């Protein structure tokens, strides 16, 4: 009786570990980039850098990304590219609602309805621009 339980738990841990390895492999190119603060300041020169940082922290929290790496994301990063890196298509864990969480946080913080502005080619910078003007 206990053997079946132990086997199920072991298999679950193994699958979870493999999925996390795949996720980390997909995220590595993004997370190892240099700081993109200059890119944000060039694109939004009149926006206080704390506003940009707050937005990026909201983004990484929504996508369950490492908090200390929030400045590696660029204004021209496609949301769907980041989503695909966090939820690889061959992962058995599937979607953990990153985009939906981000949408809820945008609504709460900026009163921005992401669904109204959404496109599969929308970038972080475009969303930020709409958020600060909402």
KAGINOR-V842278 format. One record per residue. N is the residue number from 1. RES is the residue in three letters. PSI is psi as a letter, one per 40 degrees, with the letter a starting at -180 (NA if undefined). OMEGA is omega as a letter, one per 30 degrees, with the letter a starting at -180 (999 if undefined). NEAR is the number of other ideal C-beta (glycine too) atoms within 10 Angstrom. Layout:
BEGIN
<<N:RES:PSI:OMEGA:NEAR> <N:RES:PSI:OMEGA:NEAR>>
END
This chain:
BEGIN
<<1:UNK:d:l:5> <2:UNK:d:a:6> <3:UNK:d:l:7> <4:UNK:d:l:8> <5:UNK:d:a:9> <6:UNK:d:l:10> <7:UNK:d:l:10> <8:UNK:d:l:10> <9:UNK:d:a:10> <10:UNK:d:l:10> <11:UNK:d:l:10> <12:UNK:d:l:10> <13:UNK:d:l:10> <14:UNK:d:l:10> <15:UNK:d:l:13> <16:UNK:d:l:12> <17:UNK:d:l:10> <18:UNK:d:l:13> <19:UNK:d:l:17> <20:UNK:d:l:12> <21:UNK:d:l:11> <22:UNK:d:l:17> <23:UNK:d:a:18> <24:UNK:d:l:11> <25:UNK:d:l:11> <26:UNK:d:a:19> <27:UNK:d:a:18> <28:UNK:d:a:11> <29:UNK:d:l:9> <30:UNK:d:a:17> <31:UNK:e:l:15> <32:UNK:e:l:9> <33:UNK:i:l:14> <34:UNK:i:l:9> <35:UNK:h:a:12> <36:UNK:e:a:21> <37:UNK:d:l:15> <38:UNK:d:l:11> <39:UNK:d:l:17> <40:UNK:d:a:24> <41:UNK:d:l:14> <42:UNK:d:a:10> <43:UNK:d:a:18> <44:UNK:g:a:18> <45:UNK:d:a:7> <46:UNK:e:a:5> <47:UNK:h:l:15> <48:UNK:h:a:10> <49:UNK:d:l:12> <50:UNK:d:l:8> <51:UNK:d:l:14> <52:UNK:d:a:22> <53:UNK:d:l:14> <54:UNK:d:l:15> <55:UNK:d:a:23> <56:UNK:d:l:22> <57:UNK:d:l:13> <58:UNK:d:l:20> <59:UNK:d:a:22> <60:UNK:d:l:19> <61:UNK:d:a:14> <62:UNK:d:a:18> <63:UNK:e:l:20> <64:UNK:f:l:12> <65:UNK:i:a:21> <66:UNK:h:a:10> <67:UNK:d:a:9> <68:UNK:e:a:9> <69:UNK:e:a:16> <70:UNK:d:a:20> <71:UNK:e:l:20> <72:UNK:e:a:19> <73:UNK:h:a:23> <74:UNK:i:l:18> <75:UNK:d:a:20> <76:UNK:e:l:12> <77:UNK:h:l:18> <78:UNK:h:l:15> <79:UNK:d:a:22> <80:UNK:d:l:14> <81:UNK:d:l:13> <82:UNK:d:l:22> <83:UNK:d:a:15> <84:UNK:d:l:12> <85:UNK:d:a:19> <86:UNK:d:a:19> <87:UNK:g:a:20> <88:UNK:i:a:16> <89:UNK:d:a:8> <90:UNK:e:l:6> <91:UNK:h:a:18> <92:UNK:e:l:10> <93:UNK:d:l:14> <94:UNK:a:a:10> <95:UNK:h:l:11> <96:UNK:f:l:13> <97:UNK:f:l:12> <98:UNK:d:a:18> <99:UNK:d:l:18> <100:UNK:d:l:13> <101:UNK:d:l:15> <102:UNK:d:l:21> <103:UNK:d:l:18> <104:UNK:d:a:13> <105:UNK:d:l:17> <106:UNK:d:l:23> <107:UNK:d:a:14> <108:UNK:d:a:10> <109:UNK:d:a:13> <110:UNK:e:a:19> <111:UNK:f:l:9> <112:UNK:h:l:20> <113:UNK:h:a:13> <114:UNK:d:a:20> <115:UNK:d:a:9> <116:UNK:d:a:8> <117:UNK:e:a:15> <118:UNK:i:l:13> <119:UNK:i:a:10> <120:UNK:e:a:8> <121:UNK:e:a:10> <122:UNK:i:a:15> <123:UNK:i:l:18> <124:UNK:d:l:21> <125:UNK:d:l:18> <126:UNK:d:l:16> <127:UNK:d:l:22> <128:UNK:d:l:24> <129:UNK:d:l:16> <130:UNK:d:a:17> <131:UNK:d:a:19> <132:UNK:e:l:15> <133:UNK:e:a:8> <134:UNK:NA:999:14>>
END
